[in-house]
């Protein structure tokens, strides 16, 4: 394809912060989506996937010198924010003429502060980026950066002042977007048990208002969905073009529109896609019939954010669900023959040792296949952060600690050390040798992964003898 006016765009995933836990199990679908729209419109694109390529900031400096991009788009979440800023500095040092744009949820809500404090960042892209990056590329192509004020959804500097253009309207027809361009990623490094796992997003937006979540602010409070045909077209393409052996649906609430979810399952069966997949949804957005249909369409795992086993805490988080709904959803999912994973938020304001124990008792009672105990994390832009500011509770300013496993604020009712100790004790009991055996015998891709996680926990956290560790690892590879 002819390159449009020779404009080159580098999309950068910065190196992970030293010591921080960042999940890079799948290629970043946001960068893949941006790459696809740029490619479709004739621009030369490169993705610099630092985490998966084990690239340092010095490696990034050399790669930028080689690529000589006109635009460098850096993505970040709160955990990787400091690393993203360092990436902006080395890119500017390597290629001073490159226009550096920073995007992602953290940048969206910290745009003015970033531009006030970080001279290397030229533009912050707020919210959805597909149309915005195209318009920025067009301005660079035409050598007309004076037109930045006409680009919706950005923040930039002009004459020493910070200019924030109006928010960009959300894309309504998601079917019009090209499929993500994963070909720009080192896919060989994303294999798990030898299988390539690729993400897919079939909807955007969330009509719920959980106090700890950014999605309604970033993607809107209205559910926007792709058509079932378009979704399964992509699944078929991911399987045939890339050899994807597992799909992971990254929708916030995959089953929000139950009729659409049923139609997706029916289309998967009709076309004989034959690839296992997982999804996440809410406990109040499923039915027995739908779960059975999902199982028949090769779904193997459903994840729920149950958040707490205490109703008072659920209400404080504005979750809009009940403990009884949580328990019922787990039971229905297991009855349908699906594995079930749950996440819970611990240490939220108002949490006490008693409410935390109720959550752990809920887990023991319902026996999900996997559990993610996430420490309450006040990301910029969330109601939770506003609440902590109102309470006057001190929050960490070390952004790399905002990774759901490290306490970043002090709850006067429940000391951080007690939360960490309780969490560690829970996993030392939950990830047991019988758990490894039970998950291994299920024989699915997801149960195999759960067994491996548990075996590693046993090996490294409680220091089981090496002969047991070696045999456990062998077992999880069967």
Secondary structure as UniProt FT lines:
FT   HELIX           4..6
FT   STRAND          8..13
FT   TURN            18..19
FT   HELIX           29..40
FT   TURN            41..42
FT   STRAND          44..49
FT   TURN            50..54
FT   HELIX           57..67
FT   STRAND          71..75
FT   TURN            78..80
FT   HELIX           81..94
FT   TURN            96..97
FT   STRAND          99..103
FT   HELIX           105..109
FT   HELIX           111..117
FT   TURN            119..120
FT   STRAND          123..125
FT   HELIX           130..141
FT   TURN            142..143
FT   HELIX           145..150
FT   TURN            152..153
FT   STRAND          154..158
FT   TURN            159..160
FT   STRAND          161..164
FT   HELIX           174..176
FT   HELIX           182..184
FT   HELIX           187..190
FT   STRAND          191..192
FT   TURN            193..194
FT   STRAND          195..200
FT   STRAND          203..204
FT   TURN            211..212
FT   HELIX           215..219
FT   STRAND          224..225
FT   HELIX           228..242
FT   STRAND          246..249
FT   TURN            254..255
FT   HELIX           258..270
FT   TURN            271..272
FT   STRAND          276..281
FT   TURN            283..284
FT   HELIX           288..296
FT   TURN            297..298
FT   STRAND          299..307
FT   HELIX           311..316
FT   TURN            317..318
FT   HELIX           323..335
FT   TURN            336..337
FT   STRAND          339..346
FT   TURN            349..350
FT   HELIX           353..366
FT   STRAND          370..375
FT   TURN            380..381
FT   HELIX           383..391
FT   HELIX           399..401
FT   TURN            412..413
FT   HELIX           416..430
FT   HELIX           433..442
FT   HELIX           445..461
FT   HELIX           466..476
//
